[in-house]
Amino acid sequence: MKNFHFHDLYEIYFSLSSGVKCFINDRVYTVEKGDIFLFSPSDFHKIVVPDNTHYERYFMLFTPDFIRPLCTNRTNLLKCFEGR
């Protein structure tokens, strides 16, 4: 990903590789195998993979409407994406 981007969806990103950089808004993270990132729709982000680096990850994109029916008065499953 050469450019920052965002989407209208929430994203859960799980890294299977180490040594890449994750840029989120104004911060930079060195990604290690097993790291999890949670992106809200307003997060500008990109992943930079060095040349000759093996890169694998899982990611899931979903709308808030997909999760809201699973929430209760005691459990807001979207809270971890909001208000950081």
N, C-alpha and C positions, 0 to 999 in steps of 0.2 A: 504494500500500500504506500504509494508515494505521497498521497495527499490526505490531509485530515478529512474526516467525514463524520456524519451523524445520520441517524435514521429515526423514523417515527415510532420505533419499537424499543423495547427493553432488550438487553443482550447479556447473556451469561457466557463468559469466555473461560475455557479451561485449557491451560498450556500443557502439552506433552513434550515440549522442548525447552531448552535453556539457551540463554545467550542472545535473545532478541530484546529490543527496546519497545516499550509501550508508552506512547505519548497520549496523555489524557488532559485536555484543556491546557493548563500551564505547567503540568508536572511530567516528569520522565521517570519510568520505572524499568529496572533491569528484570526481565522475566526469567523465572526459574521453573523447571519442570514441576508441575503440580500447583502452580499459582492459579488463582481464580480471580477474575475481574468482573465487576458488575457495572454495566453501562446503562445510564438512563437516556431517554431520547435526546436530551440537550447536551450530552457529553460529546465534544469534538475529540476524536481519537484516531490513532493510526498505529500500526505495528511496523517496525523497521527490522528487517532480517538481513544480517550481514551476508555478503557473498559467500558461497560455498558452505552455508549453514543449513543443516537439516531442520526443517520446521514443520511441526504437526500441532494441531489443536482441534478441540471440539468447541463449537459455539451453538447457542440456541437464541433465536430471535422470537419475540412474542409481543403481542399487544397487551395493554393493561386489562382489556376486556376478557382476555383469556384467563387471567389470574383472579380477578375480582370475585367471581362466584365461589372461589375456594377460600376467600377470606371470611373471618368472623369478627364479631365485636372485640374479641380478645386477641385475634391474630390477623395482623395486616401484613400479608406476604410481599407487598410492594414497598414496605417501609425501608428495607435495606437498600433500595435504589434511590430513595428520595431523601432530601435534607442532609446531604453529606457536607 
